[in-house]
Amino acid sequence: MEEIYLNVKYDKSEVSSRPSRSHTGPRSSENRSHGAVVLSLGLLSVFLLAGLIGLFVHYLHSVRRSAAELSALKADLTEERDRLISLVPAERPCPAGWRMFSCACYLISEESGSWDKGRLDCRDRGADLVVISSTDEQRFLSNFTETETPAWIGLTDRVQEKTWMWIDGARLSLKFWRKTQPDNGGGHGELWDEDCAHITSGEKSSKNWSDLSCGVSLRWICEKKL
C-alpha cells in the first residue's frame, strides 16, 4: 500500500492552473463601477426632473391664486366705492341759486350796494367776494350772465394806491383790465378815489375789469370754497 501512495505524484501546477469561479478580475470591477455611475446619473436626472415639475406646478398655483386674490380685491374695492357713494348727500354740493365751477360755488347777488355791503353779504353767507386766480375762472365769470352785468369782485387798492390786492392778501398778478383801466377816475381824483374793482359779466371780451368808487351801487359776486 505504501508503494501505491508513493507512486502517486501530486502535481501542483495542475491545481494552480485551473480557473477559479469565485475570483473577480479587474474588468468585472470596472463594469460594476460604470453601471453604478450610470444608475446614479439616472436617479439624479429623475430627481431633477421631478423638482422642476414641482416648481412649475407651484408657479401655476401661485399665478392662479394671485389672479383670484386680485379679483377678490377688485370686488372689495368696488363694494367700498359703492358704499361711499351711497353716503354722499343726494342734494347738490352748492346751495340753491349758486353755480359750481372747479372746487367753488359762485353767486351773483340780486340786490345792489356798495363794495363793503357786498362783502358783508358774502360773509353772512359763509363766503366772500370772489378772488379770480386763473384764466379759466375769469372766462367762467365773464359768461356768468347773458346780459352785461357789472358786479363787485374782491380786489382793491385801498391800502396803497395803485397796489391792487385781493381780499385774501394776494397781490394782483393775473390781470384782465379794460383798456386804459384802472384810471382812478380818469384824473378826477379830487372828486373821488376809485379803489374797488368790478367785472362786467356778459361782455364778449375777457378784458372786462374796471376800477370804481367803492360806494357806487353794484351787484356783487360771492365765492364759497368747497
PyMOL CGO cylinders between C-alpha atoms (Angstrom):
from pymol import cmd
from pymol.cgo import CYLINDER

trace = [
    CYLINDER, 0.00, 0.00, 0.00, 2.82, 2.36, 0.82, 0.3, 1, 1, 1, 1, 1, 1,
    CYLINDER, 2.82, 2.36, 0.82, 4.21, 1.81, -2.65, 0.3, 1, 1, 1, 1, 1, 1,
    CYLINDER, 4.21, 1.81, -2.65, 0.94, 2.80, -4.21, 0.3, 1, 1, 1, 1, 1, 1,
    CYLINDER, 0.94, 2.80, -4.21, 0.81, 6.13, -2.36, 0.3, 1, 1, 1, 1, 1, 1,
    CYLINDER, 0.81, 6.13, -2.36, 4.46, 6.73, -3.06, 0.3, 1, 1, 1, 1, 1, 1,
    CYLINDER, 4.46, 6.73, -3.06, 3.93, 6.25, -6.77, 0.3, 1, 1, 1, 1, 1, 1,
    CYLINDER, 3.93, 6.25, -6.77, 1.18, 8.88, -6.89, 0.3, 1, 1, 1, 1, 1, 1,
    CYLINDER, 1.18, 8.88, -6.89, 2.66, 12.27, -7.62, 0.3, 1, 1, 1, 1, 1, 1,
    CYLINDER, 2.66, 12.27, -7.62, 0.85, 15.45, -6.64, 0.3, 1, 1, 1, 1, 1, 1,
    CYLINDER, 0.85, 15.45, -6.64, 1.01, 17.89, -9.50, 0.3, 1, 1, 1, 1, 1, 1,
    CYLINDER, 1.01, 17.89, -9.50, 0.60, 21.46, -8.00, 0.3, 1, 1, 1, 1, 1, 1,
    CYLINDER, 0.60, 21.46, -8.00, 0.78, 23.05, -11.39, 0.3, 1, 1, 1, 1, 1, 1,
    CYLINDER, 0.78, 23.05, -11.39, -2.47, 21.45, -12.40, 0.3, 1, 1, 1, 1, 1, 1,
    CYLINDER, -2.47, 21.45, -12.40, -4.25, 22.77, -9.35, 0.3, 1, 1, 1, 1, 1, 1,
    CYLINDER, -4.25, 22.77, -9.35, -2.97, 26.28, -9.72, 0.3, 1, 1, 1, 1, 1, 1,
    CYLINDER, -2.97, 26.28, -9.72, -3.71, 26.47, -13.40, 0.3, 1, 1, 1, 1, 1, 1,
    CYLINDER, -3.71, 26.47, -13.40, -7.42, 25.81, -13.00, 0.3, 1, 1, 1, 1, 1, 1,
    CYLINDER, -7.42, 25.81, -13.00, -9.52, 28.93, -13.25, 0.3, 1, 1, 1, 1, 1, 1,
    CYLINDER, -9.52, 28.93, -13.25, -11.36, 29.92, -10.08, 0.3, 1, 1, 1, 1, 1, 1,
    CYLINDER, -11.36, 29.92, -10.08, -15.05, 30.67, -10.46, 0.3, 1, 1, 1, 1, 1, 1,
    CYLINDER, -15.05, 30.67, -10.46, -15.11, 32.83, -7.38, 0.3, 1, 1, 1, 1, 1, 1,
    CYLINDER, -15.11, 32.83, -7.38, -12.27, 35.10, -8.45, 0.3, 1, 1, 1, 1, 1, 1,
    CYLINDER, -12.27, 35.10, -8.45, -13.25, 38.67, -9.66, 0.3, 1, 1, 1, 1, 1, 1,
    CYLINDER, -13.25, 38.67, -9.66, -10.94, 40.27, -12.16, 0.3, 1, 1, 1, 1, 1, 1,
    CYLINDER, -10.94, 40.27, -12.16, -10.23, 43.92, -12.92, 0.3, 1, 1, 1, 1, 1, 1,
    CYLINDER, -10.23, 43.92, -12.92, -12.66, 44.05, -15.86, 0.3, 1, 1, 1, 1, 1, 1,
    CYLINDER, -12.66, 44.05, -15.86, -15.57, 42.86, -13.74, 0.3, 1, 1, 1, 1, 1, 1,
    CYLINDER, -15.57, 42.86, -13.74, -14.93, 45.60, -11.14, 0.3, 1, 1, 1, 1, 1, 1,
    CYLINDER, -14.93, 45.60, -11.14, -14.75, 48.24, -13.85, 0.3, 1, 1, 1, 1, 1, 1,
    CYLINDER, -14.75, 48.24, -13.85, -18.08, 47.13, -15.31, 0.3, 1, 1, 1, 1, 1, 1,
    CYLINDER, -18.08, 47.13, -15.31, -19.78, 47.32, -11.93, 0.3, 1, 1, 1, 1, 1, 1,
    CYLINDER, -19.78, 47.32, -11.93, -18.39, 50.84, -11.27, 0.3, 1, 1, 1, 1, 1, 1,
    CYLINDER, -18.39, 50.84, -11.27, -19.58, 52.09, -14.66, 0.3, 1, 1, 1, 1, 1, 1,
    CYLINDER, -19.58, 52.09, -14.66, -23.06, 50.71, -14.01, 0.3, 1, 1, 1, 1, 1, 1,
    CYLINDER, -23.06, 50.71, -14.01, -23.23, 52.40, -10.64, 0.3, 1, 1, 1, 1, 1, 1,
    CYLINDER, -23.23, 52.40, -10.64, -22.32, 55.78, -12.16, 0.3, 1, 1, 1, 1, 1, 1,
    CYLINDER, -22.32, 55.78, -12.16, -24.93, 55.41, -14.87, 0.3, 1, 1, 1, 1, 1, 1,
    CYLINDER, -24.93, 55.41, -14.87, -27.54, 54.45, -12.29, 0.3, 1, 1, 1, 1, 1, 1,
    CYLINDER, -27.54, 54.45, -12.29, -26.65, 57.43, -10.09, 0.3, 1, 1, 1, 1, 1, 1,
    CYLINDER, -26.65, 57.43, -10.09, -26.84, 59.84, -13.01, 0.3, 1, 1, 1, 1, 1, 1,
    CYLINDER, -26.84, 59.84, -13.01, -30.19, 58.39, -14.00, 0.3, 1, 1, 1, 1, 1, 1,
    CYLINDER, -30.19, 58.39, -14.00, -31.58, 58.77, -10.50, 0.3, 1, 1, 1, 1, 1, 1,
    CYLINDER, -31.58, 58.77, -10.50, -30.23, 62.34, -10.30, 0.3, 1, 1, 1, 1, 1, 1,
    CYLINDER, -30.23, 62.34, -10.30, -31.91, 63.21, -13.61, 0.3, 1, 1, 1, 1, 1, 1,
    CYLINDER, -31.91, 63.21, -13.61, -35.19, 61.78, -12.32, 0.3, 1, 1, 1, 1, 1, 1,
    CYLINDER, -35.19, 61.78, -12.32, -34.92, 63.82, -9.11, 0.3, 1, 1, 1, 1, 1, 1,
    CYLINDER, -34.92, 63.82, -9.11, -34.09, 67.00, -11.03, 0.3, 1, 1, 1, 1, 1, 1,
    CYLINDER, -34.09, 67.00, -11.03, -36.97, 66.47, -13.42, 0.3, 1, 1, 1, 1, 1, 1,
    CYLINDER, -36.97, 66.47, -13.42, -39.33, 65.83, -10.53, 0.3, 1, 1, 1, 1, 1, 1,
    CYLINDER, -39.33, 65.83, -10.53, -38.11, 69.03, -8.84, 0.3, 1, 1, 1, 1, 1, 1,
    CYLINDER, -38.11, 69.03, -8.84, -38.63, 71.09, -11.97, 0.3, 1, 1, 1, 1, 1, 1,
    CYLINDER, -38.63, 71.09, -11.97, -42.12, 69.70, -12.39, 0.3, 1, 1, 1, 1, 1, 1,
    CYLINDER, -42.12, 69.70, -12.39, -42.87, 70.56, -8.77, 0.3, 1, 1, 1, 1, 1, 1,
    CYLINDER, -42.87, 70.56, -8.77, -41.63, 74.13, -9.20, 0.3, 1, 1, 1, 1, 1, 1,
    CYLINDER, -41.63, 74.13, -9.20, -43.70, 74.59, -12.35, 0.3, 1, 1, 1, 1, 1, 1,
    CYLINDER, -43.70, 74.59, -12.35, -46.83, 73.29, -10.62, 0.3, 1, 1, 1, 1, 1, 1,
    CYLINDER, -46.83, 73.29, -10.62, -46.18, 75.64, -7.69, 0.3, 1, 1, 1, 1, 1, 1,
    CYLINDER, -46.18, 75.64, -7.69, -45.75, 78.58, -10.08, 0.3, 1, 1, 1, 1, 1, 1,
    CYLINDER, -45.75, 78.58, -10.08, -49.04, 77.81, -11.83, 0.3, 1, 1, 1, 1, 1, 1,
    CYLINDER, -49.04, 77.81, -11.83, -50.76, 77.52, -8.48, 0.3, 1, 1, 1, 1, 1, 1,
    CYLINDER, -50.76, 77.52, -8.48, -49.30, 80.87, -7.36, 0.3, 1, 1, 1, 1, 1, 1,
    CYLINDER, -49.30, 80.87, -7.36, -50.41, 82.60, -10.57, 0.3, 1, 1, 1, 1, 1, 1,
    CYLINDER, -50.41, 82.60, -10.57, -53.93, 81.26, -10.21, 0.3, 1, 1, 1, 1, 1, 1,
    CYLINDER, -53.93, 81.26, -10.21, -54.01, 82.22, -6.55, 0.3, 1, 1, 1, 1, 1, 1,
    CYLINDER, -54.01, 82.22, -6.55, -52.75, 85.76, -7.32, 0.3, 1, 1, 1, 1, 1, 1,
    CYLINDER, -52.75, 85.76, -7.32, -55.39, 86.20, -10.01, 0.3, 1, 1, 1, 1, 1, 1,
    CYLINDER, -55.39, 86.20, -10.01, -58.06, 85.06, -7.57, 0.3, 1, 1, 1, 1, 1, 1,
    CYLINDER, -58.06, 85.06, -7.57, -56.76, 87.43, -4.89, 0.3, 1, 1, 1, 1, 1, 1,
    CYLINDER, -56.76, 87.43, -4.89, -56.75, 90.37, -7.34, 0.3, 1, 1, 1, 1, 1, 1,
    CYLINDER, -56.75, 90.37, -7.34, -60.29, 89.55, -8.37, 0.3, 1, 1, 1, 1, 1, 1,
    CYLINDER, -60.29, 89.55, -8.37, -61.40, 89.44, -4.74, 0.3, 1, 1, 1, 1, 1, 1,
    CYLINDER, -61.40, 89.44, -4.74, -59.62, 92.74, -4.02, 0.3, 1, 1, 1, 1, 1, 1,
    CYLINDER, -59.62, 92.74, -4.02, -61.29, 94.39, -7.00, 0.3, 1, 1, 1, 1, 1, 1,
    CYLINDER, -61.29, 94.39, -7.00, -64.69, 93.21, -5.79, 0.3, 1, 1, 1, 1, 1, 1,
    CYLINDER, -64.69, 93.21, -5.79, -63.99, 94.59, -2.29, 0.3, 1, 1, 1, 1, 1, 1,
    CYLINDER, -63.99, 94.59, -2.29, -62.89, 97.98, -3.67, 0.3, 1, 1, 1, 1, 1, 1,
    CYLINDER, -62.89, 97.98, -3.67, -65.96, 98.19, -5.90, 0.3, 1, 1, 1, 1, 1, 1,
    CYLINDER, -65.96, 98.19, -5.90, -68.18, 97.42, -2.94, 0.3, 1, 1, 1, 1, 1, 1,
    CYLINDER, -68.18, 97.42, -2.94, -66.44, 100.08, -0.81, 0.3, 1, 1, 1, 1, 1, 1,
    CYLINDER, -66.44, 100.08, -0.81, -66.76, 102.64, -3.60, 0.3, 1, 1, 1, 1, 1, 1,
    CYLINDER, -66.76, 102.64, -3.60, -70.48, 101.99, -3.90, 0.3, 1, 1, 1, 1, 1, 1,
    CYLINDER, -70.48, 101.99, -3.90, -70.84, 102.29, -0.13, 0.3, 1, 1, 1, 1, 1, 1,
    CYLINDER, -70.84, 102.29, -0.13, -69.06, 105.65, -0.07, 0.3, 1, 1, 1, 1, 1, 1,
    CYLINDER, -69.06, 105.65, -0.07, -71.15, 106.93, -2.97, 0.3, 1, 1, 1, 1, 1, 1,
    CYLINDER, -71.15, 106.93, -2.97, -74.28, 105.99, -1.07, 0.3, 1, 1, 1, 1, 1, 1,
    CYLINDER, -74.28, 105.99, -1.07, -73.12, 108.14, 1.85, 0.3, 1, 1, 1, 1, 1, 1,
    CYLINDER, -73.12, 108.14, 1.85, -72.84, 111.30, -0.30, 0.3, 1, 1, 1, 1, 1, 1,
    CYLINDER, -72.84, 111.30, -0.30, -75.89, 113.52, 0.21, 0.3, 1, 1, 1, 1, 1, 1,
    CYLINDER, -75.89, 113.52, 0.21, -78.29, 113.50, -2.69, 0.3, 1, 1, 1, 1, 1, 1,
    CYLINDER, -78.29, 113.50, -2.69, -78.51, 117.30, -2.76, 0.3, 1, 1, 1, 1, 1, 1,
    CYLINDER, -78.51, 117.30, -2.76, -76.22, 119.45, -4.88, 0.3, 1, 1, 1, 1, 1, 1,
    CYLINDER, -76.22, 119.45, -4.88, -72.85, 120.43, -3.38, 0.3, 1, 1, 1, 1, 1, 1,
    CYLINDER, -72.85, 120.43, -3.38, -73.67, 124.12, -3.92, 0.3, 1, 1, 1, 1, 1, 1,
    CYLINDER, -73.67, 124.12, -3.92, -76.62, 125.86, -2.23, 0.3, 1, 1, 1, 1, 1, 1,
    CYLINDER, -76.62, 125.86, -2.23, -79.67, 126.72, -4.29, 0.3, 1, 1, 1, 1, 1, 1,
    CYLINDER, -79.67, 126.72, -4.29, -79.03, 129.64, -6.62, 0.3, 1, 1, 1, 1, 1, 1,
    CYLINDER, -79.03, 129.64, -6.62, -75.26, 129.12, -6.63, 0.3, 1, 1, 1, 1, 1, 1,
    CYLINDER, -75.26, 129.12, -6.63, -73.27, 127.87, -9.59, 0.3, 1, 1, 1, 1, 1, 1,
    CYLINDER, -73.27, 127.87, -9.59, -70.37, 125.47, -9.31, 0.3, 1, 1, 1, 1, 1, 1,
    CYLINDER, -70.37, 125.47, -9.31, -67.02, 125.82, -11.06, 0.3, 1, 1, 1, 1, 1, 1,
    CYLINDER, -67.02, 125.82, -11.06, -63.95, 123.75, -10.24, 0.3, 1, 1, 1, 1, 1, 1,
    CYLINDER, -63.95, 123.75, -10.24, -63.87, 123.49, -6.43, 0.3, 1, 1, 1, 1, 1, 1,
    CYLINDER, -63.87, 123.49, -6.43, -66.01, 126.50, -5.55, 0.3, 1, 1, 1, 1, 1, 1,
    CYLINDER, -66.01, 126.50, -5.55, -69.57, 127.81, -5.67, 0.3, 1, 1, 1, 1, 1, 1,
    CYLINDER, -69.57, 127.81, -5.67, -70.48, 131.25, -7.03, 0.3, 1, 1, 1, 1, 1, 1,
    CYLINDER, -70.48, 131.25, -7.03, -73.44, 133.55, -6.54, 0.3, 1, 1, 1, 1, 1, 1,
    CYLINDER, -73.44, 133.55, -6.54, -74.25, 136.87, -8.19, 0.3, 1, 1, 1, 1, 1, 1,
    CYLINDER, -74.25, 136.87, -8.19, -76.46, 138.95, -5.92, 0.3, 1, 1, 1, 1, 1, 1,
    CYLINDER, -76.46, 138.95, -5.92, -79.95, 140.04, -6.77, 0.3, 1, 1, 1, 1, 1, 1,
    CYLINDER, -79.95, 140.04, -6.77, -79.64, 143.30, -4.87, 0.3, 1, 1, 1, 1, 1, 1,
    CYLINDER, -79.64, 143.30, -4.87, -77.13, 146.11, -5.35, 0.3, 1, 1, 1, 1, 1, 1,
    CYLINDER, -77.13, 146.11, -5.35, -75.00, 148.08, -2.96, 0.3, 1, 1, 1, 1, 1, 1,
    CYLINDER, -75.00, 148.08, -2.96, -71.51, 149.31, -2.16, 0.3, 1, 1, 1, 1, 1, 1,
    CYLINDER, -71.51, 149.31, -2.16, -68.38, 147.16, -2.26, 0.3, 1, 1, 1, 1, 1, 1,
    CYLINDER, -68.38, 147.16, -2.26, -68.42, 146.92, 1.54, 0.3, 1, 1, 1, 1, 1, 1,
    CYLINDER, -68.42, 146.92, 1.54, -72.09, 145.92, 1.60, 0.3, 1, 1, 1, 1, 1, 1,
    CYLINDER, -72.09, 145.92, 1.60, -71.41, 143.24, -0.97, 0.3, 1, 1, 1, 1, 1, 1,
    CYLINDER, -71.41, 143.24, -0.97, -68.54, 141.82, 1.05, 0.3, 1, 1, 1, 1, 1, 1,
    CYLINDER, -68.54, 141.82, 1.05, -70.61, 141.80, 4.22, 0.3, 1, 1, 1, 1, 1, 1,
    CYLINDER, -70.61, 141.80, 4.22, -73.42, 139.96, 2.44, 0.3, 1, 1, 1, 1, 1, 1,
    CYLINDER, -73.42, 139.96, 2.44, -70.99, 137.34, 1.12, 0.3, 1, 1, 1, 1, 1, 1,
    CYLINDER, -70.99, 137.34, 1.12, -69.55, 136.78, 4.58, 0.3, 1, 1, 1, 1, 1, 1,
    CYLINDER, -69.55, 136.78, 4.58, -73.02, 136.34, 6.01, 0.3, 1, 1, 1, 1, 1, 1,
    CYLINDER, -73.02, 136.34, 6.01, -73.43, 133.51, 3.50, 0.3, 1, 1, 1, 1, 1, 1,
    CYLINDER, -73.43, 133.51, 3.50, -70.22, 131.80, 4.62, 0.3, 1, 1, 1, 1, 1, 1,
    CYLINDER, -70.22, 131.80, 4.62, -68.37, 133.09, 1.56, 0.3, 1, 1, 1, 1, 1, 1,
    CYLINDER, -68.37, 133.09, 1.56, -66.51, 136.24, 0.43, 0.3, 1, 1, 1, 1, 1, 1,
    CYLINDER, -66.51, 136.24, 0.43, -66.19, 138.43, -2.64, 0.3, 1, 1, 1, 1, 1, 1,
    CYLINDER, -66.19, 138.43, -2.64, -64.71, 136.41, -5.50, 0.3, 1, 1, 1, 1, 1, 1,
    CYLINDER, -64.71, 136.41, -5.50, -60.94, 136.11, -5.94, 0.3, 1, 1, 1, 1, 1, 1,
    CYLINDER, -60.94, 136.11, -5.94, -60.05, 135.39, -9.58, 0.3, 1, 1, 1, 1, 1, 1,
    CYLINDER, -60.05, 135.39, -9.58, -56.94, 133.22, -9.74, 0.3, 1, 1, 1, 1, 1, 1,
    CYLINDER, -56.94, 133.22, -9.74, -56.97, 131.66, -13.21, 0.3, 1, 1, 1, 1, 1, 1,
    CYLINDER, -56.97, 131.66, -13.21, -57.86, 132.36, -16.81, 0.3, 1, 1, 1, 1, 1, 1,
    CYLINDER, -57.86, 132.36, -16.81, -60.49, 129.61, -16.71, 0.3, 1, 1, 1, 1, 1, 1,
    CYLINDER, -60.49, 129.61, -16.71, -62.16, 131.20, -13.71, 0.3, 1, 1, 1, 1, 1, 1,
    CYLINDER, -62.16, 131.20, -13.71, -62.11, 134.59, -15.43, 0.3, 1, 1, 1, 1, 1, 1,
    CYLINDER, -62.11, 134.59, -15.43, -63.72, 133.05, -18.52, 0.3, 1, 1, 1, 1, 1, 1,
    CYLINDER, -63.72, 133.05, -18.52, -66.38, 131.39, -16.36, 0.3, 1, 1, 1, 1, 1, 1,
    CYLINDER, -66.38, 131.39, -16.36, -67.25, 134.65, -14.60, 0.3, 1, 1, 1, 1, 1, 1,
    CYLINDER, -67.25, 134.65, -14.60, -67.26, 136.57, -17.89, 0.3, 1, 1, 1, 1, 1, 1,
    CYLINDER, -67.26, 136.57, -17.89, -70.10, 134.28, -19.01, 0.3, 1, 1, 1, 1, 1, 1,
    CYLINDER, -70.10, 134.28, -19.01, -71.85, 134.25, -15.66, 0.3, 1, 1, 1, 1, 1, 1,
    CYLINDER, -71.85, 134.25, -15.66, -74.76, 136.29, -17.04, 0.3, 1, 1, 1, 1, 1, 1,
    CYLINDER, -74.76, 136.29, -17.04, -76.19, 136.60, -20.54, 0.3, 1, 1, 1, 1, 1, 1,
    CYLINDER, -76.19, 136.60, -20.54, -76.55, 140.38, -20.38, 0.3, 1, 1, 1, 1, 1, 1,
    CYLINDER, -76.55, 140.38, -20.38, -73.86, 142.85, -19.36, 0.3, 1, 1, 1, 1, 1, 1,
    CYLINDER, -73.86, 142.85, -19.36, -73.92, 142.98, -15.58, 0.3, 1, 1, 1, 1, 1, 1,
    CYLINDER, -73.92, 142.98, -15.58, -71.29, 144.92, -13.60, 0.3, 1, 1, 1, 1, 1, 1,
    CYLINDER, -71.29, 144.92, -13.60, -70.53, 143.26, -10.26, 0.3, 1, 1, 1, 1, 1, 1,
    CYLINDER, -70.53, 143.26, -10.26, -68.02, 143.80, -7.48, 0.3, 1, 1, 1, 1, 1, 1,
    CYLINDER, -68.02, 143.80, -7.48, -65.08, 141.43, -7.10, 0.3, 1, 1, 1, 1, 1, 1,
    CYLINDER, -65.08, 141.43, -7.10, -62.70, 141.07, -4.16, 0.3, 1, 1, 1, 1, 1, 1,
    CYLINDER, -62.70, 141.07, -4.16, -59.97, 143.40, -5.50, 0.3, 1, 1, 1, 1, 1, 1,
    CYLINDER, -59.97, 143.40, -5.50, -58.98, 146.79, -4.06, 0.3, 1, 1, 1, 1, 1, 1,
    CYLINDER, -58.98, 146.79, -4.06, -56.10, 149.28, -3.74, 0.3, 1, 1, 1, 1, 1, 1,
    CYLINDER, -56.10, 149.28, -3.74, -57.43, 150.96, -0.63, 0.3, 1, 1, 1, 1, 1, 1,
    CYLINDER, -57.43, 150.96, -0.63, -54.38, 150.13, 1.46, 0.3, 1, 1, 1, 1, 1, 1,
    CYLINDER, -54.38, 150.13, 1.46, -51.90, 151.59, -1.05, 0.3, 1, 1, 1, 1, 1, 1,
    CYLINDER, -51.90, 151.59, -1.05, -52.85, 153.46, -4.19, 0.3, 1, 1, 1, 1, 1, 1,
    CYLINDER, -52.85, 153.46, -4.19, -52.07, 151.57, -7.40, 0.3, 1, 1, 1, 1, 1, 1,
    CYLINDER, -52.07, 151.57, -7.40, -51.12, 148.45, -5.44, 0.3, 1, 1, 1, 1, 1, 1,
    CYLINDER, -51.12, 148.45, -5.44, -54.05, 146.16, -6.12, 0.3, 1, 1, 1, 1, 1, 1,
    CYLINDER, -54.05, 146.16, -6.12, -54.59, 143.37, -3.61, 0.3, 1, 1, 1, 1, 1, 1,
    CYLINDER, -54.59, 143.37, -3.61, -57.10, 140.57, -3.36, 0.3, 1, 1, 1, 1, 1, 1,
    CYLINDER, -57.10, 140.57, -3.36, -59.08, 140.24, -0.16, 0.3, 1, 1, 1, 1, 1, 1,
    CYLINDER, -59.08, 140.24, -0.16, -57.17, 137.05, 0.71, 0.3, 1, 1, 1, 1, 1, 1,
    CYLINDER, -57.17, 137.05, 0.71, -53.94, 139.13, 0.87, 0.3, 1, 1, 1, 1, 1, 1,
    CYLINDER, -53.94, 139.13, 0.87, -52.54, 138.02, -2.51, 0.3, 1, 1, 1, 1, 1, 1,
    CYLINDER, -52.54, 138.02, -2.51, -51.03, 140.72, -4.70, 0.3, 1, 1, 1, 1, 1, 1,
    CYLINDER, -51.03, 140.72, -4.70, -52.57, 141.08, -8.15, 0.3, 1, 1, 1, 1, 1, 1,
    CYLINDER, -52.57, 141.08, -8.15, -50.59, 139.25, -10.84, 0.3, 1, 1, 1, 1, 1, 1,
    CYLINDER, -50.59, 139.25, -10.84, -53.08, 137.90, -13.38, 0.3, 1, 1, 1, 1, 1, 1,
    CYLINDER, -53.08, 137.90, -13.38, -54.83, 140.97, -14.82, 0.3, 1, 1, 1, 1, 1, 1,
    CYLINDER, -54.83, 140.97, -14.82, -57.91, 141.43, -17.02, 0.3, 1, 1, 1, 1, 1, 1,
    CYLINDER, -57.91, 141.43, -17.02, -58.31, 145.21, -17.02, 0.3, 1, 1, 1, 1, 1, 1,
    CYLINDER, -58.31, 145.21, -17.02, -60.14, 147.01, -19.76, 0.3, 1, 1, 1, 1, 1, 1,
    CYLINDER, -60.14, 147.01, -19.76, -58.05, 149.26, -21.94, 0.3, 1, 1, 1, 1, 1, 1,
    CYLINDER, -58.05, 149.26, -21.94, -57.00, 152.43, -20.01, 0.3, 1, 1, 1, 1, 1, 1,
    CYLINDER, -57.00, 152.43, -20.01, -58.09, 150.78, -16.73, 0.3, 1, 1, 1, 1, 1, 1,
    CYLINDER, -58.09, 150.78, -16.73, -57.54, 151.22, -13.86, 0.3, 1, 1, 1, 1, 1, 1,
    CYLINDER, -57.54, 151.22, -13.86, -57.60, 155.01, -14.18, 0.3, 1, 1, 1, 1, 1, 1,
    CYLINDER, -57.60, 155.01, -14.18, -58.69, 156.15, -10.69, 0.3, 1, 1, 1, 1, 1, 1,
    CYLINDER, -58.69, 156.15, -10.69, -61.50, 158.29, -12.03, 0.3, 1, 1, 1, 1, 1, 1,
    CYLINDER, -61.50, 158.29, -12.03, -59.82, 159.43, -15.20, 0.3, 1, 1, 1, 1, 1, 1,
    CYLINDER, -59.82, 159.43, -15.20, -57.79, 162.17, -13.49, 0.3, 1, 1, 1, 1, 1, 1,
    CYLINDER, -57.79, 162.17, -13.49, -60.66, 163.42, -11.38, 0.3, 1, 1, 1, 1, 1, 1,
    CYLINDER, -60.66, 163.42, -11.38, -59.34, 162.04, -8.13, 0.3, 1, 1, 1, 1, 1, 1,
    CYLINDER, -59.34, 162.04, -8.13, -60.24, 165.25, -6.32, 0.3, 1, 1, 1, 1, 1, 1,
    CYLINDER, -60.24, 165.25, -6.32, -63.87, 164.16, -6.55, 0.3, 1, 1, 1, 1, 1, 1,
    CYLINDER, -63.87, 164.16, -6.55, -63.47, 160.50, -5.51, 0.3, 1, 1, 1, 1, 1, 1,
    CYLINDER, -63.47, 160.50, -5.51, -60.97, 157.69, -5.50, 0.3, 1, 1, 1, 1, 1, 1,
    CYLINDER, -60.97, 157.69, -5.50, -61.70, 154.56, -7.45, 0.3, 1, 1, 1, 1, 1, 1,
    CYLINDER, -61.70, 154.56, -7.45, -60.29, 151.96, -5.09, 0.3, 1, 1, 1, 1, 1, 1,
    CYLINDER, -60.29, 151.96, -5.09, -62.51, 148.95, -5.81, 0.3, 1, 1, 1, 1, 1, 1,
    CYLINDER, -62.51, 148.95, -5.81, -62.70, 146.70, -8.86, 0.3, 1, 1, 1, 1, 1, 1,
    CYLINDER, -62.70, 146.70, -8.86, -65.65, 145.22, -10.66, 0.3, 1, 1, 1, 1, 1, 1,
    CYLINDER, -65.65, 145.22, -10.66, -66.17, 142.79, -13.54, 0.3, 1, 1, 1, 1, 1, 1,
    CYLINDER, -66.17, 142.79, -13.54, -68.74, 143.16, -16.29, 0.3, 1, 1, 1, 1, 1, 1,
    CYLINDER, -68.74, 143.16, -16.29, -70.19, 139.73, -16.90, 0.3, 1, 1, 1, 1, 1, 1,
    CYLINDER, -70.19, 139.73, -16.90, -71.81, 139.12, -20.28, 0.3, 1, 1, 1, 1, 1, 1,
    CYLINDER, -71.81, 139.12, -20.28, -69.20, 141.07, -22.25, 0.3, 1, 1, 1, 1, 1, 1,
    CYLINDER, -69.20, 141.07, -22.25, -67.68, 139.39, -25.28, 0.3, 1, 1, 1, 1, 1, 1,
    CYLINDER, -67.68, 139.39, -25.28, -64.18, 140.43, -24.25, 0.3, 1, 1, 1, 1, 1, 1,
    CYLINDER, -64.18, 140.43, -24.25, -62.43, 138.86, -21.29, 0.3, 1, 1, 1, 1, 1, 1,
    CYLINDER, -62.43, 138.86, -21.29, -60.70, 142.20, -20.60, 0.3, 1, 1, 1, 1, 1, 1,
    CYLINDER, -60.70, 142.20, -20.60, -63.63, 143.42, -18.54, 0.3, 1, 1, 1, 1, 1, 1,
    CYLINDER, -63.63, 143.42, -18.54, -62.33, 144.80, -15.23, 0.3, 1, 1, 1, 1, 1, 1,
    CYLINDER, -62.33, 144.80, -15.23, -62.65, 148.43, -14.21, 0.3, 1, 1, 1, 1, 1, 1,
    CYLINDER, -62.65, 148.43, -14.21, -61.94, 150.41, -11.07, 0.3, 1, 1, 1, 1, 1, 1,
    CYLINDER, -61.94, 150.41, -11.07, -64.73, 152.38, -9.48, 0.3, 1, 1, 1, 1, 1, 1,
    CYLINDER, -64.73, 152.38, -9.48, -65.54, 154.26, -6.32, 0.3, 1, 1, 1, 1, 1, 1,
    CYLINDER, -65.54, 154.26, -6.32, -66.27, 151.72, -3.61, 0.3, 1, 1, 1, 1, 1, 1,
    CYLINDER, -66.27, 151.72, -3.61, -69.50, 153.49, -2.69, 0.3, 1, 1, 1, 1, 1, 1,
    CYLINDER, -69.50, 153.49, -2.69, -71.15, 153.00, -6.09, 0.3, 1, 1, 1, 1, 1, 1,
    CYLINDER, -71.15, 153.00, -6.09, -74.14, 150.69, -6.04, 0.3, 1, 1, 1, 1, 1, 1,
    CYLINDER, -74.14, 150.69, -6.04, -73.47, 147.47, -7.98, 0.3, 1, 1, 1, 1, 1, 1,
    CYLINDER, -73.47, 147.47, -7.98, -74.30, 143.81, -7.66, 0.3, 1, 1, 1, 1, 1, 1,
    CYLINDER, -74.30, 143.81, -7.66, -71.54, 141.54, -6.37, 0.3, 1, 1, 1, 1, 1, 1,
    CYLINDER, -71.54, 141.54, -6.37, -70.22, 138.02, -6.86, 0.3, 1, 1, 1, 1, 1, 1,
    CYLINDER, -70.22, 138.02, -6.86, -69.68, 135.78, -3.85, 0.3, 1, 1, 1, 1, 1, 1,
    CYLINDER, -69.68, 135.78, -3.85, -67.37, 132.77, -3.85, 0.3, 1, 1, 1, 1, 1, 1,
    CYLINDER, -67.37, 132.77, -3.85, -67.64, 129.82, -1.45, 0.3, 1, 1, 1, 1, 1, 1,
    CYLINDER, -67.64, 129.82, -1.45, -64.85, 127.23, -1.44, 0.3, 1, 1, 1, 1, 1, 1,
    CYLINDER, -64.85, 127.23, -1.44, -65.96, 123.60, -1.26, 0.3, 1, 1, 1, 1, 1, 1,
]
cmd.load_cgo(trace, "trace")
